[in-house]
Amino acid sequence: MSALNKTRIRLVLVDDSEVVRTGLRTLLGSENSLELVGEAGSVAAAVTACARLKPDVVVLDIRLPDGTGFEACRQILRLLPDTRVLVLTSVVDETLVDEAIRAGAHGYLLKEIDRRGLLQAILDVAAGKSILDPAVTSRVIQLVRDGSGATRSALAILSAQERKVLALISEGRTNKEVGVALGLAEKTVKNYLSNVFEKLHVSRRSQAAVMFARESRGSSQPPRPPETP
């Protein structure tokens, strides 16, 4: 990602509350690794600001006065596909998590997170990782335990090697890190991921990672460690 080649990550804050935006500026404004280049309080303002400022990461709330953060996310990524979007909200709802991922978001955090956790999440998302708040993950897992078996049957069509790649991706590792762990070329990892996306009918690694989390953590059996290729 382009942010890794810069000394600072260009960040845009999107929230309808000026108080929240002020708090985020206070929390993050002194960080040497970040450059707060802009902010917005609506979908329209967010899309306009991002088109002009071309941020590396957008920290985005779901509830906005002229639409939803999901709409903003789709429009921003349509204009800037390399930009990373981190949802920061007070809402814990598995359906909203699913919608955020379908919109292309690369992370989903709750506003109760502390400063250090938020900063690390921004850095991780900028580095190409996918982030889910532990409380959010717990809700998704509970949904699976309450009766959804569709995800498990969907993952059953993956090959052993594809599952190993997906297991490492779900831990937030980059393609390069997966390649090192499995002794594969980075291009080979990309090819495996393309196959995974096609089989699972998803378009982003964050979507595939959530599907894997639903199966492996929702099962009473612990996931098997990746085998040596």
BAFI-3210 file (N, C-alpha, C; in Angstrom, 3 decimals, decimal comma, padded with zeros to 6 digits):
// residues 229
n [1|2|3|4|5|6|7|8|9|10|11|12|13|14|15|16|17|18|19|20|21|22|23|24|25|26|27|28|29|30|31|32|33|34|35|36|37|38|39|40|41|42|43|44|45|46|47|48|49|50|51|52|53|54|55|56|57|58|59|60|61|62|63|64|65|66|67|68|69|70|71|72|73|74|75|76|77|78|79|80|81|82|83|84|85|86|87|88|89|90|91|92|93|94|95|96|97|98|99|100|101|102|103|104|105|106|107|108|109|110|111|112|113|114|115|116|117|118|119|120|121|122|123|124|125|126|127|128|129|130|131|132|133|134|135|136|137|138|139|140|141|142|143|144|145|146|147|148|149|150|151|152|153|154|155|156|157|158|159|160|161|162|163|164|165|166|167|168|169|170|171|172|173|174|175|176|177|178|179|180|181|182|183|184|185|186|187|188|189|190|191|192|193|194|195|196|197|198|199|200|201|202|203|204|205|206|207|208|209|210|211|212|213|214|215|216|217|218|219|220|221|222|223|224|225|226|227|228|229]
n.u [000,838|000,331|000,694|002,694|005,007|005,441|006,342|004,363|000,962|-001,748|-004,720|-008,274|-011,062|-014,358|-017,370|-020,587|-020,739|-019,410|-018,148|-017,149|-015,342|-013,573|-012,571|-011,256|-009,311|-007,834|-006,913|-005,369|-003,922|-001,319|000,295|003,185|003,230|000,971|-000,948|-003,330|-005,387|-007,888|-011,476|-014,945|-018,551|-020,660|-022,039|-021,788|-019,897|-017,756|-017,081|-016,379|-014,225|-012,392|-011,931|-010,542|-008,377|-007,202|-006,696|-004,832|-006,033|-009,380|-011,279|-014,356|-017,718|-020,882|-023,463|-024,701|-025,843|-026,946|-027,180|-025,633|-022,634|-021,840|-022,640|-020,993|-018,534|-018,582|-018,671|-016,300|-014,337|-014,838|-013,910|-011,312|-009,667|-007,435|-007,458|-007,907|-010,511|-011,756|-014,185|-015,629|-017,585|-020,436|-022,118|-022,990|-023,618|-024,291|-025,364|-024,806|-022,041|-021,636|-022,723|-020,957|-018,585|-019,337|-019,599|-017,016|-015,341|-012,373|-012,010|-013,585|-014,486|-015,296|-016,360|-015,574|-012,993|-009,571|-007,026|-004,488|-005,196|-006,795|-004,973|-003,151|-004,836|-005,354|-002,791|-002,400|-004,456|-003,690|-001,406|-002,351|-003,796|-006,727|-009,223|-011,129|-013,171|-012,887|-015,291|-017,196|-016,542|-017,243|-020,032|-020,652|-019,756|-021,552|-023,914|-023,442|-023,370|-025,978|-027,264|-026,505|-025,250|-024,255|-021,854|-019,880|-020,308|-019,734|-016,980|-016,025|-015,503|-013,022|-009,574|-006,965|-004,593|-005,558|-007,139|-005,160|-003,809|-005,908|-006,352|-004,094|-004,344|-006,630|-005,595|-004,604|-002,334|-000,121|000,104|002,785|003,804|002,328|003,324|005,979|005,543|004,445|006,215|005,911|005,818|005,059|003,366|002,177|000,665|-001,178|-002,528|-003,723|-005,429|-007,118|-008,479|-009,781|-011,462|-013,126|-014,388|-015,742|-017,349|-016,741|-015,148|-013,132|-010,381|-011,006|-013,669|-013,490|-011,903|-013,599|-015,548|-014,002|-013,386|-015,895|-016,385|-014,132|-013,953|-016,497|-016,893|-016,881|-014,601|-011,132|-009,377|-007,276|-003,707|-001,805|-000,556|002,690|003,719]
n.v [-001,180|002,283|003,915|002,810|003,600|006,133|008,725|009,467|008,611|009,550|010,873|010,937|012,063|011,069|011,904|012,604|014,081|016,926|017,092|014,505|014,376|016,358|015,193|012,968|014,251|015,353|013,038|011,816|013,732|014,431|012,374|011,200|009,453|009,871|011,999|014,315|015,144|016,069|016,401|015,413|015,716|014,446|012,266|013,320|015,392|013,871|012,263|014,241|015,477|013,345|012,786|015,038|015,159|012,659|010,477|008,043|006,469|006,288|007,149|006,234|006,900|005,167|006,311|008,998|012,287|012,553|010,047|006,812|005,490|003,334|003,881|006,066|004,792|003,011|004,846|006,296|004,304|003,593|005,785|005,951|003,329|002,334|003,436|002,957|001,931|002,442|001,560|003,256|003,080|003,274|001,220|-002,144|-004,668|-007,518|-007,577|-005,083|-005,170|-007,072|-005,675|-003,525|-004,783|-005,814|-003,421|-002,806|-002,035|-002,068|-002,532|-002,711|-001,070|-000,351|002,632|002,718|001,935|002,292|004,908|003,909|001,459|002,313|003,788|001,729|000,127|001,771|001,946|-000,761|-001,266|000,505|-000,806|-002,900|-004,831|-006,486|-005,513|-006,411|-005,511|-007,089|-007,418|-007,201|-009,386|-011,427|-011,213|-011,924|-014,541|-015,654|-015,473|-017,380|-019,678|-019,764|-020,950|-020,739|-022,427|-021,989|-020,721|-022,552|-024,674|-023,399|-022,846|-025,370|-026,078|-025,193|-025,824|-027,628|-026,115|-023,592|-023,073|-022,897|-020,603|-018,749|-018,942|-017,687|-015,151|-014,342|-013,801|-011,353|-011,061|-009,927|-010,477|-010,989|-011,789|-014,109|-015,642|-016,006|-017,502|-019,861|-020,680|-019,813|-018,029|-014,529|-013,894|-016,338|-016,635|-014,588|-015,674|-017,925|-016,579|-015,277|-017,471|-018,292|-016,074|-016,238|-018,723|-018,307|-016,263|-013,551|-010,293|-009,068|-009,308|-008,918|-009,711|-012,460|-013,182|-012,754|-014,701|-016,985|-016,674|-016,951|-019,660|-021,089|-020,135|-020,400|-023,042|-025,983|-027,369|-026,759|-024,742|-026,308|-026,037|-024,395|-026,604|-027,836|-026,905]
n.w [000,000|-000,583|001,629|003,136|001,991|002,732|005,081|006,798|007,520|005,641|006,794|006,977|008,788|009,429|010,707|012,045|014,308|015,696|018,116|018,494|016,338|017,117|019,427|018,331|016,810|018,875|020,135|018,117|016,783|017,575|016,832|015,311|013,203|011,776|009,594|009,809|007,427|006,736|007,370|007,732|007,903|006,728|004,145|001,530|001,938|002,822|000,604|-001,234|000,115|000,281|-002,417|-003,105|-001,299|-001,228|000,789|002,760|004,684|005,844|008,578|009,642|010,501|010,916|011,009|009,370|008,427|005,814|004,738|004,879|006,446|004,968|002,354|001,870|002,065|-000,158|-002,294|-001,907|-002,208|-004,800|-006,163|-005,159|-005,070|-003,702|-001,229|002,283|004,436|007,637|009,786|012,478|015,156|017,419|017,456|017,906|015,947|014,154|011,586|010,596|010,599|008,625|006,447|006,321|005,573|003,112|001,796|001,437|003,492|005,496|008,123|011,395|014,164|017,618|019,311|021,909|022,103|023,146|022,984|022,201|021,062|018,906|017,373|016,688|015,186|012,980|011,884|011,257|009,395|007,385|006,620|005,206|006,501|007,921|010,214|013,042|015,716|018,883|020,370|018,393|016,797|018,567|018,596|015,972|015,957|017,795|016,358|014,412|016,009|016,734|014,681|011,913|009,188|006,756|006,100|006,845|005,078|002,729|002,890|002,756|000,173|-000,454|-001,253|000,536|000,600|-000,078|002,129|004,098|003,288|003,563|006,317|007,389|006,264|007,589|010,042|009,707|008,189|005,604|001,996|001,393|003,882|004,288|002,203|003,052|005,390|004,379|002,502|-000,130|-003,276|-003,496|-005,609|-006,093|-003,776|-004,209|-006,373|-005,194|-003,430|-005,226|-006,259|-003,928|-003,450|-005,684|-005,309|-002,902|-003,526|-003,007|-002,907|-001,535|000,773|003,466|003,618|003,093|005,265|007,458|006,971|007,346|010,061|011,187|010,802|011,962|014,603|015,471|015,646|017,709|017,674|017,790|015,365|012,937|012,906|010,289|007,825|006,937|003,730]
ca.u [000,000|001,122|001,007|003,922|006,137|005,457|006,714|003,147|-000,276|-002,723|-005,941|-009,480|-012,030|-015,743|-018,345|-021,545|-020,602|-018,204|-017,499|-016,378|-014,207|-012,612|-011,923|-010,328|-008,162|-007,038|-006,270|-004,466|-003,232|000,086|001,014|004,117|002,994|-000,265|-001,171|-004,765|-005,471|-009,232|-012,574|-016,248|-019,658|-021,741|-021,601|-021,363|-018,665|-016,704|-016,666|-015,703|-012,942|-011,479|-011,551|-009,580|-007,212|-006,629|-006,100|-004,463|-007,022|-010,550|-011,959|-015,700|-018,868|-021,970|-024,618|-024,424|-027,139|-027,473|-027,039|-024,896|-021,210|-021,666|-022,733|-019,765|-017,449|-018,649|-018,327|-014,882|-013,519|-015,019|-013,013|-009,947|-009,644|-006,297|-007,704|-008,384|-011,617|-011,913|-015,434|-015,533|-018,979|-020,865|-023,139|-022,557|-024,691|-023,656|-025,829|-024,066|-020,683|-021,711|-022,934|-019,716|-017,623|-019,820|-019,344|-015,588|-014,569|-011,239|-011,985|-014,803|-014,131|-016,243|-015,807|-015,045|-011,589|-008,678|-006,184|-003,450|-005,839|-007,219|-003,770|-002,620|-005,770|-005,115|-001,518|-002,582|-005,280|-002,847|-000,417|-002,995|-004,471|-008,144|-009,398|-012,463|-013,195|-013,196|-016,707|-017,929|-016,277|-018,026|-021,419|-020,728|-019,618|-022,797|-024,879|-023,163|-023,760|-027,426|-027,894|-026,123|-024,226|-023,943|-020,450|-019,064|-020,421|-019,080|-015,536|-015,676|-015,096|-011,645|-008,531|-006,187|-003,662|-006,353|-007,532|-003,973|-003,603|-006,989|-006,146|-003,086|-004,935|-007,586|-004,814|-004,192|-001,026|-000,078|000,448|004,205|003,982|001,772|004,294|007,127|005,107|004,138|007,247|005,350|006,067|003,943|002,446|001,417|-000,323|-002,236|-003,314|-004,574|-006,476|-008,079|-009,313|-010,627|-012,497|-014,069|-015,171|-016,590|-018,172|-016,414|-014,199|-012,106|-009,796|-011,711|-014,873|-013,074|-011,392|-014,743|-016,141|-013,138|-013,540|-017,188|-016,292|-013,124|-014,226|-017,842|-016,888|-016,412|-013,279|-010,151|-008,874|-005,973|-002,643|-001,415|000,402|003,854|003,444]
ca.v [000,000|003,493|004,526|002,243|004,255|007,503|008,853|009,635|008,114|010,625|010,410|011,765|011,670|011,309|011,664|013,707|014,835|017,757|016,748|013,285|014,704|017,099|014,217|012,172|015,118|015,464|011,751|011,384|014,852|014,547|011,179|011,473|008,542|010,255|013,377|014,540|016,049|016,596|015,767|015,666|015,332|013,883|011,435|014,177|016,080|012,868|011,884|015,406|015,653|012,255|012,963|016,144|014,970|011,330|009,939|006,634|005,819|007,064|006,657|006,552|006,480|004,614|007,205|010,318|012,946|012,447|008,669|005,948|005,334|002,324|004,590|006,847|003,831|002,548|005,935|006,629|003,242|003,643|006,845|005,721|001,916|002,021|003,996|001,988|002,482|001,856|001,988|003,500|003,314|002,845|000,194|-003,535|-005,386|-008,370|-007,252|-003,894|-005,626|-007,717|-004,640|-002,757|-005,577|-005,844|-002,105|-002,723|-001,563|-002,915|-002,704|-002,326|-000,871|000,361|003,892|002,563|001,549|003,312|005,626|003,029|000,485|002,981|004,081|000,482|-000,313|002,609|001,509|-002,092|-001,141|001,144|-001,793|-003,928|-005,825|-006,302|-005,400|-006,523|-005,354|-008,365|-007,485|-007,437|-010,771|-012,277|-011,200|-012,694|-015,948|-016,069|-015,640|-018,677|-020,723|-019,788|-021,750|-020,562|-023,368|-021,706|-020,371|-023,747|-025,444|-022,635|-023,011|-026,766|-026,257|-024,734|-026,841|-027,543|-024,989|-022,361|-022,857|-022,453|-019,194|-017,963|-018,919|-016,662|-013,862|-013,991|-013,288|-010,007|-011,046|-009,480|-011,536|-011,295|-012,539|-015,441|-016,341|-016,403|-018,545|-021,108|-020,988|-019,555|-016,715|-013,612|-014,014|-017,571|-016,326|-013,811|-016,600|-018,694|-015,690|-015,081|-018,676|-018,244|-015,061|-016,739|-019,819|-017,808|-015,182|-012,282|-009,522|-008,473|-010,209|-008,759|-010,534|-013,858|-013,376|-012,870|-016,010|-017,975|-016,507|-017,508|-021,125|-021,639|-019,787|-020,836|-024,491|-026,462|-027,923|-025,721|-024,840|-026,952|-025,127|-024,613|-027,671|-027,488|-027,231]
ca.w [000,000|-000,749|002,916|003,678|001,365|003,182|006,477|007,581|006,920|005,437|007,447|006,958|009,809|009,010|011,771|012,038|015,552|015,787|019,376|018,255|015,465|017,934|020,297|017,523|016,494|020,097|020,376|017,057|016,138|017,957|016,406|014,220|012,083|011,108|009,152|009,678|006,280|006,546|008,084|007,136|008,762|005,925|003,032|000,419|002,304|002,917|-000,751|-001,811|000,794|-000,085|-003,822|-003,173|-000,434|-001,508|002,023|002,829|005,545|006,254|009,776|009,180|011,299|010,111|010,983|008,822|008,222|004,447|004,270|005,808|006,191|003,935|001,071|001,739|001,832|-001,552|-003,207|-001,728|-002,791|-006,247|-006,642|-004,674|-004,664|-002,830|000,100|003,260|005,220|008,966|010,412|013,922|015,495|018,755|017,236|017,793|015,258|013,158|010,242|010,173|010,295|007,315|005,430|006,213|004,803|001,729|001,215|001,163|004,642|005,850|009,561|012,110|015,569|018,466|019,795|023,259|022,013|023,695|022,022|021,675|020,190|017,671|016,589|016,134|014,152|011,796|011,310|010,687|008,196|006,365|006,193|004,402|007,328|008,179|011,655|013,623|017,161|019,538|020,744|017,156|016,430|019,463|018,143|014,732|016,340|018,427|015,282|013,800|016,953|016,826|013,662|010,517|008,757|005,356|005,938|006,954|003,852|001,663|003,011|002,507|-001,221|-000,612|-001,147|001,773|000,499|-000,049|003,523|004,834|002,930|004,169|007,765|007,694|005,904|008,641|011,168|009,363|007,523|004,214|001,049|001,538|005,124|004,049|001,364|003,884|006,314|003,683|001,522|-001,454|-003,856|-003,258|-006,746|-005,886|-002,744|-004,870|-007,198|-004,282|-002,937|-006,319|-006,280|-002,732|-003,675|-006,678|-004,727|-001,821|-004,090|-002,351|-003,695|-000,676|001,767|004,730|003,561|003,224|006,629|008,365|006,737|007,999|011,506|011,571|010,852|012,860|015,994|015,816|015,813|019,009|017,471|017,488|013,991|012,798|012,477|008,912|007,611|006,136|002,333]
c.u [000,867|001,534|002,322|005,160|006,258|005,868|005,476|001,931|-001,270|-004,107|-007,069|-010,458|-013,433|-016,681|-019,295|-021,451|-019,290|-017,421|-016,621|-015,157|-013,139|-011,850|-010,908|-009,097|-007,242|-006,252|-005,139|-003,583|-001,754|000,925|001,896|003,857|001,761|-000,239|-002,667|-004,994|-006,860|-010,259|-013,884|-017,328|-020,835|-021,171|-021,031|-020,033|-017,497|-016,173|-015,891|-014,310|-011,939|-011,023|-010,478|-008,279|-006,493|-005,933|-005,698|-005,513|-008,144|-011,150|-013,394|-016,774|-019,966|-023,093|-024,209|-025,750|-027,748|-027,348|-026,319|-023,414|-020,931|-021,714|-021,460|-018,591|-017,431|-018,199|-016,843|-014,005|-013,685|-014,076|-011,549|-009,818|-008,493|-006,446|-008,274|-009,440|-011,771|-013,186|-015,218|-016,916|-019,272|-021,832|-022,505|-023,715|-024,077|-024,119|-025,112|-022,619|-020,651|-021,867|-021,668|-018,701|-018,038|-019,592|-017,870|-014,736|-013,497|-011,120|-013,263|-014,464|-015,244|-015,563|-015,266|-013,576|-010,698|-007,759|-005,150|-004,039|-006,267|-006,030|-003,229|-003,518|-005,568|-003,829|-001,661|-003,390|-004,469|-001,832|-001,029|-003,716|-005,951|-008,374|-010,863|-012,347|-013,570|-014,664|-017,578|-017,766|-017,113|-019,487|-021,600|-020,652|-020,921|-023,885|-024,698|-023,631|-025,281|-028,090|-027,484|-025,002|-023,758|-022,472|-019,576|-019,104|-019,741|-017,569|-015,095|-015,185|-013,655|-010,681|-007,766|-005,242|-004,402|-006,794|-006,355|-003,688|-004,654|-006,838|-005,162|-003,590|-005,884|-006,891|-004,294|-002,859|-001,149|000,269|001,906|004,457|003,437|002,745|005,483|006,740|004,917|005,177|006,770|005,776|004,844|002,912|001,587|000,338|-001,486|-003,124|-004,246|-005,730|-007,538|-009,022|-010,283|-011,781|-013,572|-014,970|-016,150|-017,510|-017,996|-015,373|-013,062|-011,635|-010,512|-012,981|-014,533|-012,603|-012,528|-015,426|-015,323|-013,294|-014,850|-017,125|-015,373|-013,418|-015,618|-017,920|-016,400|-015,024|-012,296|-009,644|-007,521|-004,918|-002,288|-000,367|001,584|003,605|004,453]
c.v [001,221|004,112|004,019|002,923|005,714|007,548|008,983|009,138|009,267|010,133|011,432|011,192|012,019|010,908|012,850|014,571|015,621|017,450|015,502|013,578|015,463|016,151|013,369|012,993|015,234|014,182|011,467|012,483|014,956|013,350|011,473|010,608|008,917|011,722|013,556|015,603|016,627|015,855|016,151|015,165|014,756|013,025|012,301|014,857|015,096|012,495|013,023|015,584|014,583|012,377|014,030|015,816|013,637|010,742|008,481|005,848|006,803|006,397|007,161|006,037|005,961|005,625|008,608|010,962|012,765|011,034|007,844|005,932|004,293|002,956|005,389|005,934|003,384|003,632|006,290|005,578|003,163|004,672|006,527|004,285|001,534|002,594|002,920|002,650|001,707|002,417|002,119|003,931|002,890|001,675|-001,186|-004,325|-006,193|-008,057|-006,022|-004,237|-006,233|-006,677|-003,806|-003,491|-005,653|-004,515|-001,899|-002,250|-002,575|-003,147|-002,198|-002,276|-000,144|001,585|003,805|002,144|002,653|003,881|004,712|002,009|001,086|003,283|002,820|-000,033|000,474|002,175|000,152|-002,047|-000,517|000,162|-002,943|-004,994|-005,488|-006,406|-005,572|-006,376|-006,688|-008,513|-007,770|-008,886|-011,727|-012,345|-012,021|-014,190|-016,461|-016,299|-017,000|-019,803|-020,845|-020,455|-021,556|-021,509|-023,090|-021,437|-021,620|-024,556|-024,724|-022,844|-024,437|-026,993|-025,804|-025,910|-026,644|-026,338|-023,654|-022,046|-022,387|-020,978|-018,325|-017,872|-017,825|-015,266|-013,394|-013,500|-011,881|-009,921|-010,570|-010,658|-011,963|-012,147|-013,967|-016,273|-016,841|-017,572|-019,893|-021,491|-020,811|-018,181|-015,835|-013,700|-015,265|-017,373|-015,556|-014,707|-017,448|-017,836|-015,432|-016,275|-018,705|-017,271|-015,576|-017,818|-019,324|-016,672|-013,872|-011,565|-008,940|-009,470|-010,102|-009,600|-012,005|-014,147|-013,537|-014,223|-017,105|-017,908|-017,113|-019,021|-021,586|-021,333|-020,225|-022,322|-024,864|-027,060|-026,809|-025,880|-025,495|-025,938|-025,413|-025,717|-027,176|-027,877|-028,237]
c.w [000,000|000,570|003,483|003,117|001,782|004,647|007,351|006,793|006,842|005,863|007,305|007,975|009,332|010,137|011,805|013,284|015,575|017,050|019,200|017,395|016,239|018,857|019,551|017,141|017,698|020,357|019,390|016,480|016,439|017,510|015,194|012,992|011,265|010,685|008,922|008,608|006,080|007,371|007,413|008,082|008,013|004,807|001,917|000,715|002,374|001,541|-001,404|-001,211|000,362|-001,538|-003,953|-002,445|-000,645|-000,270|001,874|003,613|005,851|007,480|009,691|010,122|010,375|009,935|010,538|008,406|006,834|003,880|005,318|005,460|005,121|002,542|000,826|001,399|000,376|-002,520|-003,123|-002,408|-004,307|-006,865|-006,342|-004,173|-003,747|-001,423|001,008|004,149|006,527|009,593|011,917|014,394|016,923|018,669|017,105|017,199|014,129|011,737|009,703|009,844|008,901|006,217|005,228|005,355|003,344|001,022|000,912|002,313|005,026|007,352|010,190|013,585|016,306|019,077|021,221|023,271|022,570|022,608|021,384|020,703|018,869|016,787|015,934|015,019|012,866|011,104|010,623|009,398|007,060|005,798|005,396|005,195|007,488|009,681|012,036|015,131|017,802|019,922|019,531|016,726|017,280|019,032|016,884|015,039|016,960|017,390|014,616|014,717|017,067|015,625|012,232|010,157|007,363|005,147|005,946|005,664|002,696|001,702|002,712|001,082|-001,460|-000,505|000,159|001,749|000,548|001,379|004,369|004,561|003,618|005,684|008,164|007,352|007,002|009,905|010,898|008,651|006,077|003,312|001,193|002,775|004,995|003,224|002,152|004,784|005,628|002,642|000,091|-001,958|-003,621|-004,388|-006,609|-004,836|-003,351|-005,714|-006,326|-003,771|-003,999|-006,408|-005,101|-002,941|-004,627|-006,088|-003,667|-002,262|-003,301|-003,208|-002,869|000,373|003,112|004,768|003,766|004,654|007,624|008,200|007,420|009,514|011,987|011,690|011,968|014,321|016,428|016,050|017,193|018,910|017,158|016,072|013,968|012,377|011,027|008,803|006,811|004,693|001,786]
res [m|s|a|l|n|k|t|r|i|r|l|v|l|v|d|d|s|e|v|v|r|t|g|l|r|t|l|l|g|s|e|n|s|l|e|l|v|g|e|a|g|s|v|a|a|a|v|t|a|c|a|r|l|k|p|d|v|v|v|l|d|i|r|l|p|d|g|t|g|f|e|a|c|r|q|i|l|r|l|l|p|d|t|r|v|l|v|l|t|s|v|v|d|e|t|l|v|d|e|a|i|r|a|g|a|h|g|y|l|l|k|e|i|d|r|r|g|l|l|q|a|i|l|d|v|a|a|g|k|s|i|l|d|p|a|v|t|s|r|v|i|q|l|v|r|d|g|s|g|a|t|r|s|a|l|a|i|l|s|a|q|e|r|k|v|l|a|l|i|s|e|g|r|t|n|k|e|v|g|v|a|l|g|l|a|e|k|t|v|k|n|y|l|s|n|v|f|e|k|l|h|v|s|r|r|s|q|a|a|v|m|f|a|r|e|s|r|g|s|s|q|p|p|r|p|p|e|t|p]
***
